[in-house]
């Protein structure tokens, strides 16, 4: 390939980062191919087994995406085992430490300090995990799609809640969450500098991930309860809202336990929120390269902060700055569509009277 010519992924036509498993691909398709083969997953195409794979549609059909990976020449035999990968990571880290001069990690730059300050201030100003705006609302209340209230807090005795009668409250709380995310994002200068359509696309794509990271701040790993002010939530209560959602609920709980064990600082949480927000993979983004650079800036700031202020995290810093974040547990949870697409149609107006949360940008 001539020097300077843009590298294109042979699978989805996104920007490629190099040869992976014998084919020029992007990081997304490289990871997808490795996971699919390593786990031995058998995908089924819901359409005609001939879906078009592009960077905007590559997540719509995993079966055709895997078929495309194999068709362009990606080789199963080149996938390393987990043990071999771990050994290679250890060797790379050892070589990197040998090349780096001994001494303390470099201080955070003035720009990074300012970025962290802006994010923390916006976080304190706009996020309210206790839903204090709803304390005065008439019971019963239903929390947003990502958490579920304990039935004893809603109804007396053995009565089961009438889910359909709670839908207006469900919509109200989901709307409040979306508003909090929007206000937080609008405090970030880099976000405000993007075109309005890109801002909306980022918010629609990242709201659920941001909510999961935010709710981890109130998760008690010992009791496995989300302690949101006067409200308490458990993962088992999810059956009240989505009896078929166990496939989603179990990895969700594991995600929160694993993340909480890291004992993250507030600065690390807000940087994770920003990394989730500035994801270039969401559909509809026009300035994808700019968004990618912004996410890289947030990730590097997080790594610098961990190295300097939270060194006990050590090797987990790479995990925190990797692009997977909590996407695997936020792919499409049952009942959470409202957080991806805005307020559900046909539900009652919120008490705060937002007409269309994303359009207020």
C-alpha positions, 0 to 999 in steps of 0.5 A, a space after each residue: 500500500 502506498 505511503 500516506 494512502 488511507 487504510 480501509 477495513 476489508 470487512 466494514 470499510 471503516 478506517 483500518 489500523 493494520 493487518 489483523 489475522 492476515 487481513 487489513 481491518 479496523 479494531 472493531 472487526 478485529 475484536 469481533 472476529 477474535 471474540 466470535 471464534 474464541 467463544 465458538 458463538 453460532 450466529 443466525 442471520 434474521 434476514 437473507 444471509 446477505 446483509 451489507 456490512 458497513 461501519 454504520 451497519 456492522 452491528 446489525 447482523 453478527 452472522 453476516 459480519 462473521 461470514 464477511 470476516 471469513 470471506 475476506 481471508 481472516 484466519 481462525 488459526 492465527 487467534 491466540 489463546 488467552 494464556 498466550 495473549 496474557 504472556 504477550 501482554 506481560 512481555 510487552 509491559 516488561 519491555 516498556 518498563 525497560 525503555 522508560 526511565 526510572 522515577 515517578 510518573 509524569 504529572 498531569 498537564 494543565 490541560 488535563 487538570 482543567 478537563 478533569 475539573 470541568 467534568 467533576 463540576 458538571 457531574 456534581 451540578 447535574 447528576 442526582 442518583 437519588 431521584 430527589 425530584 420524585 420524592 414528592 410524587 405519588 406512589 408507586 414509582 418505577 425507576 428507569 430501565 437500568 435499575 428496579 425498585 424493591 417491591 416492598 418500597 412500592 406496594 404493601 403485602 404480597 401485591 404485585 405491581 401493575 406494570 402498565 399503571 406505572 409506565 407514566 412514572 417509568 417515562 418520567 424517571 427515564 426522561 429525568 435521566 436523559 435530561 441529566 446526561 444532556 446537561 452534563 454533556 453540554 457543560 463540556 466545551 468539546 461537546 458543544 463545539 460539535 455539530 448539533 446532529 452529532 451531539 444528538 447522535 452521541 447522546 442517543 448512543 451513549 445515554 444507557 452506558 452513561 447511566 450504568 457508569 453513573 449508577 455504579 457510584 451508588 452500588 453497594 457490592 456487599 449487599 448488591 443493592 443500588 442505594 439511591 437516596 430514599 430508593 433501594 434497588 436490587 437486580 432480582 427485582 428486574 423480573 418485575 419489569 422484564 421476566 425474560 431479561 435474565 440474560 441481560 441482568 446477570 452480566 449487568 450485575 457482574 459488570 457493576 461488581 467488577 467496576 465497583 471493586 476498582 474503588 474508582 475516584 470521582 475523577 476516574 468516574 467522570 472520565 469514564 462518562 466522557 469516554 462513553 459519550 465520545 464514542 465514534 462508533 455510533 451511527 449518524 456521526 459526521 465528524 467521526 475523526 474529531 469524536 475519535 480524537 476527543 475520546 482518545 484525549 479522555 482516555 489518555 487523561 484517564 490513564 495519566 490520572 491513574 498512573 499519577 494519582 491511583 497507581 494501585 489500579 496498575 494493569 487495570 488502567 488499560 482495561 478502563 481506557 479500552 473502548 469496550 466500556 460497558 457496551 456488552 451489557 448495554 447492547 439492547 437490554 429488555 425495556 431500555 429502548 427509551 434510553 436509546 431513542 428518547 422518550 417513548 411515544 404515547 406516555 404521559 408528559 413528565 412533571 418537568 414538562 420536557 417535550 423532546 429531551 434530545 431536541 432541546 440541544 
